[in-house]
Structure formats: C-alpha cells, structure tokens
C-alpha cells in the first residue's frame, strides 16, 4: 500500500482542502436520515422539480448513443445553445462559440487552468469558485458586498480594485440570480459594471445557471452590454432539474476564441467529451418550446411564493432577509438578534448551523462557507426540501394568473415549511 509519506505527500495547493460544503451537508443529512433521525434538508441547492417529460423522453430515445462526441460538443447541441442565447439574451453568437462540458463547474475549473489572472469574486459567493483557484494556485481577490445593496457587487467597488493596478489581468465572476442570496442585478448596474470591465479589459464569467429561474422571467445577461469580454455559463442542473446529468455550457465571444480553444485542448486531455446520451437529450431542453416554458412558469411561481413566505417567517424571528428574485435561496442575516444568539452560545455562523441541526434537525450552511466573516451571523437556506413533481402537478391545475396561497405551501411544500417553522420557533424561544 502506497502510504509512506517519506516518499509521497499532498500537493501544497490541496492541503487543507475540504469536501465542498454543499456536498458535505448533503452527505451528513443522508447519514443522519439513515440513522433514523429527522432532517429538514435546506443545505444542498438542488432543484426539487423533475426533468421536463419531453427532455427525459429524449434521453430514453438516445440511450443507445455510445460514440465519443467532439471535444467541443455535439454540433446539434451547440446550435441549440447558441439559438437559446440569441433568443433569451439578445446577443450574437454561433455554434462555434459554444463549449460543452460535464457540468459548468468543470468548465470553470478549465477556465482557470487555461487563463492566467486574478480571480475576483464578490462575497457571498458560491462555495467552489475559490477552492478551484486554490487547487490551481491562482490568487483570489474577494470583494465584499452588504445587505443594504442586496449582496450585489457595486460598480464603485470594482472600479476601486481596478484602479489599484490597472494593467493586472483579472477574471471577474458574476453570478445572478445568485447563489447564495437569491437576488439579481438591475439593468443599470449591469451597464455600469460592463463599462468598467471594458475600460480595464476584464474577462467576465457570467454565471447564469439560474437565469431561467428569475422569478419574473425577466433575466438580463451582462453579455448584452459587454459582448466582447463576457463568457456566459449555463447548463441543465438548475432550470431543467437535471443536476445529476452533469452538462454545462460556456458561450464565448469571438475575441476570446483563443481561450475557448485552449480550454478545448485541456478538455481533450481530461474528460475527452461529455456523455453522448446526455448531449442528445440536452438538445431538446435548449430548444425549449411551449411545454418547457409552461414548466418554467409554474416552477418560478412556486419558488417565488415559497421564497417570500420563508423570508416573511425569518423576519418575524428577527433576521433581516433580502427578498428573493430568482433561484431558490435565501441568505438571512441574524445580526439584529446577535445578543440573543450570543447568550445561547452562538457567536459564529457555524455555531448557528451546528446548533440548528442538533436541536431541531434543520440542515443549512453558515455564511463563512460563502466567503463571509466567521462572526457574521449569516447563513444560506435552500428552500427545496419538497416533492417538486407533486407541487408542479398541483400548480398546473391552477391558472397562472391566479396566485397560489399559503394553503398550497402547507400542502405541497410541507417539509420546507416545517423546517423553517422549527428553525424560527427555536430562535424565538431563546432567552436573552
């Protein structure tokens, strides 16, 4: 057995690296459930909804596809993805500008391998951006945001960074609607950020994996305002309910073809190509149509109603919460009741989440995992612990112009509601 550390040792960039927090909380929740404990799973951000029937049927029909596909991706799929972005994002792109990978996470990793530059990340941020940079050995610059600006990067903050060293190469990640806070950017803010990116020759990675889950269906891509320097990241995991299928897409501007080609070369030496049956099925997803648009409309309606109900309940318990406008996350800040939490042994976001899991069986993630200070009492809640198939079927019986009510949430989103209720009742019962 090769375990002699005199001869073998960990790469310094990997030492201390932990399992991804979102996957770790899911594993822990599953283990507790196997032990017979009741756990309300508000930790892993996985779509509760089924893959649309037409897309699932396409996968069945293409199960026989067994050949290696081009590294860049199936031509028919790249055509569908480019048409998707032309239609939804009002940008010019072609099939040749699309790269397909086994999940957008893998493509983000290849981007950092292929392109030298600082990784600039607004916090709070998704848990895997900076660990990927650590593995590769890239410098990470965190730009802090705040509750008052809905946890969104402000243009002046980006400008201040760029003015410190105008010629430094940078990749800036924007994720909207966002994980972990469920908010998005206004058209005006996107335009201002685009102007700064253009002025300082920044590469923007626009992580729009939740774009089709903008609750009002009005997502705007920054590529509309900075087409020459924006890479759009998308995929099937969130809006199509197919996280386990592992299919992601990057769409590049012509001016970054050199980077696209470099990433494709690295891909050819690593994953070779994305699963053939999944790529063929994804064509149906990206082509959309009436049935998929109806699926999305009902998904968004349920998430918007449930997210706002959860926000109301958390505010009643003393937290301050940015109202969700997309995705399926909340990032409550419990600072207003810090004295009460401190009196009960909760001084960090990890203390809060550990005690909630132990005392009331509610699993969610501390703000420190998303790049926030340890003593900031923030946390991410993924309000997706419910039977999405059942909720979707029920919503389809209610006209879209009719609002769904709390009775719908009680009936079809019970586990999420119960988890939030238990969490809030526990906090409210604490003595100062």
C-alpha positions in Angstrom: 0.0 0.0 0.0 1.4 3.4 -1.0 1.1 5.3 2.3 4.7 6.2 3.0 4.7 9.9 3.5 8.5 10.0 3.2 8.1 9.3 -0.5 4.6 10.7 -1.2 3.0 13.9 0.1 0.0 16.1 -0.8 0.3 18.9 -3.3 0.6 22.1 -1.2 -2.4 23.6 -3.0 -4.6 20.7 -1.9 -3.5 20.5 1.7 -6.4 21.6 4.0 -8.9 21.4 1.2 -12.2 20.1 2.4 -15.1 18.5 0.6 -17.4 21.1 -1.0 -19.6 22.4 1.8 -22.8 21.9 -0.2 -22.0 18.2 -0.9 -20.8 17.7 2.7 -24.0 18.9 4.2 -25.9 16.6 1.9 -23.8 13.6 2.9 -24.3 14.5 6.6 -28.0 14.8 6.2 -28.3 11.5 4.4 -26.2 9.8 7.1 -28.4 11.2 9.8 -31.5 10.1 8.0 -30.0 6.6 7.7 -29.6 6.7 11.5 -33.3 7.3 11.8 -33.2 11.0 12.6 -35.5 13.5 11.1 -33.6 16.1 9.0 -35.1 19.0 7.0 -32.7 19.4 4.2 -32.2 23.1 3.4 -28.5 22.7 2.7 -27.9 21.3 -0.8 -29.1 23.6 -3.6 -30.7 21.0 -5.9 -33.8 21.7 -8.0 -36.8 19.9 -6.5 -38.6 19.7 -9.9 -38.4 16.7 -12.3 -36.6 16.9 -15.6 -39.3 18.0 -18.1 -41.0 15.0 -19.6 -40.0 15.8 -23.2 -36.3 16.0 -22.2 -36.4 12.8 -20.2 -38.1 11.1 -23.2 -35.3 12.4 -25.4 -32.7 10.8 -23.1 -34.6 7.4 -23.3 -34.6 7.6 -27.0 -30.9 8.3 -27.2 -29.7 5.8 -24.6 -28.1 3.9 -27.4 -25.7 6.7 -28.3 -22.3 5.4 -27.4 -19.7 7.1 -29.6 -17.2 9.7 -28.4 -18.5 13.1 -29.4 -16.4 16.1 -30.5 -14.5 17.7 -27.6 -16.3 21.0 -28.1 -19.6 19.2 -28.0 -22.3 17.8 -30.3 -22.9 20.2 -33.2 -26.6 20.0 -32.9 -26.5 20.9 -29.2 -24.1 23.8 -29.8 -26.6 25.1 -32.4 -29.4 24.8 -29.8 -27.4 26.6 -27.1 -26.4 29.4 -29.4 -30.0 29.9 -30.5 -31.0 29.8 -26.8 -28.7 32.7 -26.0 -29.7 34.7 -29.1 -33.3 34.4 -28.2 -33.1 34.8 -24.4 -30.1 37.2 -24.1 -30.3 39.2 -27.3 -26.6 38.5 -28.2 -24.9 37.5 -31.3 -23.2 34.1 -31.1 -22.7 31.0 -33.2 -22.5 27.2 -32.6 -18.7 27.6 -33.0 -18.6 29.9 -29.9 -20.1 27.2 -27.6 -18.2 24.6 -25.5 -20.0 21.7 -23.8 -18.7 20.2 -20.6 -19.7 17.7 -17.8 -21.2 20.4 -15.7 -20.4 24.1 -15.6 -18.2 23.5 -12.5 -15.7 21.6 -14.6 -15.7 24.3 -17.3 -15.0 26.9 -14.6 -12.0 24.8 -13.5 -10.7 24.6 -17.0 -11.1 28.3 -17.4 -8.8 29.0 -14.5 -6.3 26.4 -15.7 -6.2 28.0 -19.2 -6.2 31.7 -18.4 -3.7 33.4 -16.2 -5.1 36.2 -14.0 -6.5 37.0 -10.6 -9.9 35.5 -9.8 -12.1 38.3 -8.5 -15.2 37.1 -6.5 -17.9 39.2 -4.8 -18.9 37.7 -1.5 -21.1 36.0 -0.5 -20.4 33.6 -3.4 -20.9 30.0 -4.4 -18.7 27.7 -2.5 -16.5 26.3 -5.3 -15.1 29.3 -7.0 -12.2 30.0 -4.7 -11.3 26.3 -3.9 -10.8 25.8 -7.6 -8.4 28.7 -7.7 -6.6 27.3 -4.6 -6.1 23.9 -6.3 -4.6 25.6 -9.4 -2.6 28.1 -7.4 -4.4 31.3 -8.5 -4.7 34.4 -6.5 -8.2 35.1 -5.3 -9.5 38.7 -4.6 -12.7 38.9 -2.6 -14.9 41.9 -3.0 -17.3 42.3 0.0 -20.9 43.2 -0.5 -23.6 44.1 2.0 -27.2 43.6 2.9 -28.1 47.2 2.1 -27.2 46.6 -1.6 -28.8 43.1 -1.6 -25.5 41.4 -1.5 -24.7 42.7 -5.0 -21.3 43.9 -6.3 -21.4 47.7 -6.6 -19.6 49.2 -9.6 -17.6 51.6 -7.5 -16.1 48.6 -5.6 -14.9 47.0 -8.8 -13.5 50.3 -10.0 -11.5 50.9 -6.8 -9.9 47.4 -7.2 -9.0 48.1 -10.9 -7.6 51.5 -10.2 -5.0 49.9 -7.7 -3.3 48.1 -10.6 -5.0 48.9 -14.0 -3.0 46.5 -16.1 -3.4 43.4 -14.0 -5.2 40.5 -15.7 -8.4 39.6 -14.0 -11.3 37.2 -14.3 -14.4 38.6 -12.5 -17.2 36.2 -11.7 -20.8 37.5 -11.6 -23.5 35.0 -10.5 -27.1 36.1 -10.9 -29.7 35.3 -9.9 -27.3 34.4 -7.1 -26.3 31.5 -5.0 -26.4 32.0 -2.0 -28.6 35.1 -1.8 -31.3 34.7 -4.5 -31.0 38.2 -5.8 -30.1 39.6 -9.2 -28.8 42.8 -10.8 -30.7 45.7 -12.3 -30.2 46.7 -15.9 -28.5 49.9 -14.8 -26.0 48.1 -12.5 -25.1 45.6 -15.2 -24.5 48.5 -17.6 -22.2 50.2 -15.1 -20.2 47.0 -14.4 -19.9 46.4 -18.2 -18.4 49.9 -18.7 -15.7 49.2 -16.0 -15.0 45.8 -17.4 -14.4 47.3 -20.8 -12.3 50.1 -19.5 -9.9 47.7 -17.7 -10.1 44.8 -20.2 -11.6 42.4 -17.7 -12.8 38.9 -18.6 -16.2 38.5 -17.1 -17.5 35.0 -16.3 -21.2 35.5 -16.1 -22.6 32.5 -14.2 -26.2 32.4 -15.3 -27.1 28.9 -14.3 -30.2 30.2 -12.6 -31.1 32.7 -15.4 -34.3 30.8 -16.4 -35.3 30.8 -12.7 -35.5 34.5 -12.5 -38.9 34.6 -10.7 -40.5 37.2 -13.1 -38.9 35.5 -16.1 -37.0 38.7 -17.0 -33.4 37.7 -16.7 -30.9 40.1 -18.4 -27.3 39.0 -19.3 -24.4 41.4 -18.9 -23.2 40.0 -22.3 -25.8 42.3 -23.8 -23.7 45.3 -22.7 -20.2 43.8 -22.8 -20.4 41.1 -25.5 -16.7 41.2 -26.4 -15.4 40.2 -22.9 -18.2 38.1 -21.4 -18.3 34.3 -21.2 -21.9 33.0 -20.4 -22.0 29.9 -18.2 -25.2 27.9 -18.2 -26.3 24.3 -18.1 -29.1 21.9 -17.2 -28.8 21.5 -13.5 -31.0 24.2 -12.1 -33.7 25.4 -14.5 -34.1 21.9 -16.1 -33.9 19.9 -12.8 -31.1 17.8 -14.1 -28.2 18.3 -11.7 -27.1 14.7 -11.8 -26.9 14.7 -15.6 -23.8 16.9 -15.4 -24.0 19.1 -18.5 -22.7 22.6 -18.6 -22.2 25.1 -21.4 -19.8 28.1 -21.9 -20.6 30.6 -24.7 -17.7 32.8 -25.7 -17.3 36.0 -27.7 -15.2 35.8 -30.9 -12.5 37.9 -29.2 -11.9 35.1 -26.7 -11.7 32.2 -29.2 -8.1 31.7 -28.2 -9.3 30.9 -24.6 -12.1 28.7 -25.9 -9.5 26.7 -28.0 -7.2 26.4 -25.1 -9.9 25.1 -22.8 -10.9 22.6 -25.5 -7.4 21.3 -25.7 -7.3 20.8 -21.9 -10.7 19.1 -22.1 -9.3 16.7 -24.7 -6.7 15.6 -22.3 -9.0 15.3 -19.3 -12.7 14.4 -19.8 -12.5 13.9 -23.6 -16.2 14.6 -24.2 -19.4 14.9 -22.3 -21.8 11.9 -22.1 -23.3 11.3 -25.5 -26.9 10.4 -24.4 -27.0 13.5 -22.2 -25.9 15.8 -25.0 -28.5 14.5 -27.4 -31.2 14.9 -24.7 -30.0 18.4 -23.9 -30.8 19.5 -27.5 -34.5 19.1 -26.6 -34.0 21.2 -23.4 -32.3 24.1 -25.0 -34.7 24.2 -27.9 -37.5 24.9 -25.4 -41.0 25.3 -26.7 -44.5 25.7 -25.2 -44.3 22.7 -22.8 -40.9 23.7 -21.3 -42.0 27.3 -21.0 -45.1 26.2 -19.1 -42.9 24.0 -16.9 -40.7 27.0 -16.1 -43.6 29.3 -15.5 -45.0 27.0 -12.8 -41.6 26.3 -11.3 -40.9 30.0 -11.0 -44.4 30.7 -9.5 -43.9 28.0 -6.8 -40.3 29.2 -5.9 -41.3 32.9 -5.7 -44.3 32.2 -3.4 -42.3 29.8 -1.2 -39.2 32.0 -1.0 -41.2 35.0 0.0 -43.1 33.0 2.6 -39.8 31.8 4.1 -38.5 35.4 4.1 -41.6 36.6 6.0 -41.2 33.9 8.6 -37.5 34.5 9.1 -38.1 38.3 9.5 -40.7 37.5 12.2 -38.0 35.6 14.0 -35.7 38.6 13.9 -33.5 38.1 10.9 -33.2 40.5 8.0 -33.6 39.0 4.6 -33.2 40.2 1.0 -36.4 39.2 -0.9 -35.6 36.5 -3.4 -35.9 37.5 -7.1 -34.6 34.3 -8.6 -33.2 30.8 -7.9 -34.2 29.0 -4.6 -32.0 30.5 -1.9 -32.2 32.9 1.0 -29.2 34.4 2.8 -30.7 35.6 6.1 -28.6 37.8 8.4 -29.3 37.2 12.1 -27.1 40.2 13.3 -30.1 42.1 14.6 -30.6 39.4 17.2 -26.9 38.8 17.8 -27.2 39.4 21.6 -29.9 36.8 21.9 -27.8 34.2 19.9 -24.6 35.1 21.8 -26.4 34.5 25.1 -27.2 31.0 23.9 -23.6 30.1 22.9 -24.0 31.2 19.2 -21.2 33.5 18.2 -20.4 32.4 14.7 -22.4 31.3 11.7 -21.0 27.8 12.2 -22.3 27.8 15.8 -25.8 28.7 14.4 -25.9 26.0 11.8 -24.5 23.3 14.1 -26.9 24.0 16.9 -29.9 24.2 14.5 -29.0 20.8 13.1 -28.5 19.3 16.5 -31.5 20.8 18.3 -34.3 20.9 15.6 -32.9 18.9 12.7 -32.7 21.7 10.2 -29.7 21.5 7.9 -28.4 24.7 6.3 -25.0 26.3 5.7 -23.1 29.0 7.5 -22.1 32.3 5.8 -18.4 31.6 6.3 -18.7 28.9 3.7 -19.7 31.6 1.2 -16.8 33.9 1.9 -18.3 35.9 4.8 -16.5 36.7 8.1 -16.8 33.9 10.7 -18.6 36.1 13.2 -21.1 37.5 10.8 -24.3 35.7 11.6 -25.4 34.9 8.0 -26.4 31.6 6.5 -27.7 30.1 3.3 -31.1 28.3 3.2 -32.0 26.3 0.1 -35.8 26.1 0.3 -36.1 23.0 -1.9 -37.0 20.2 0.6 -40.3 19.2 -1.0 -41.7 16.9 -3.7 -41.3 19.0 -6.8 -43.2 16.6 -9.0 -46.3 16.8 -6.8 -46.1 20.6 -6.4 -45.7 21.1 -10.1 -48.7 18.9 -10.9 -50.8 20.8 -8.4 -49.7 24.2 -9.8 -50.6 23.1 -13.3 -54.2 22.8 -12.2 -54.3 26.5 -11.1 -54.3 29.2 -13.9 -51.0 31.1 -13.9 -52.9 34.4 -13.5 -54.2 33.1 -10.1 -52.0 33.5 -7.1 -51.2 30.4 -5.1 -51.7 30.7 -1.3 -50.3 29.5 2.0 -52.5 26.5 1.8 -50.6 25.4 -1.3 -47.3 25.8 0.6 -48.7 23.9 3.6 -49.9 21.1 1.3 -47.2 20.8 -1.3 -44.1 22.3 0.2 -44.6 20.9 3.7 -41.1 19.8 4.6 -39.6 23.2 3.7 -42.3 25.0 5.6 -41.9 22.7 8.6 -38.1 23.2 8.6 -38.4 27.0 8.5 -41.1 26.9 11.2 -38.9 24.7 13.5 -35.9 27.0 13.0 -37.9 30.2 13.7 -39.7 28.7 16.7 -36.3 27.6 18.1 -34.8 31.0 17.7 -37.9 32.8 19.1 -37.8 30.6 22.2 -34.3 31.5 23.1 -33.9 33.6 26.2 -31.6 36.6 26.3 
